[in-house]
């Protein structure tokens, strides 16, 4: 397997926790069965607040950190 990670920029994004400054990380993975991509949004205080996956079959999965009331 081959993995690539690159920190693209630091940007404030709107999240369910409010506006947070995040590092935006682009990732790619290649294997014998296909390729995947991931865009991660990382905040030093809260960790990964959003993950946008592009799966091998072309579908997309988005995970976001939420608050509990």
Number of C-alpha atoms within 10 A of each C-alpha: 9 9 12 10 13 11 14 11 10 14 14 14 14 11 14 13 11 9 11 19 17 23 19 22 17 17 16 16 15 14 11 7 8 11 17 19 20 19 20 21 24 20 18 11 10 11 11 17 20 20 18 16 19 17 14 15 9 11 9 13 11 12 12 13 14 11 7 4 3
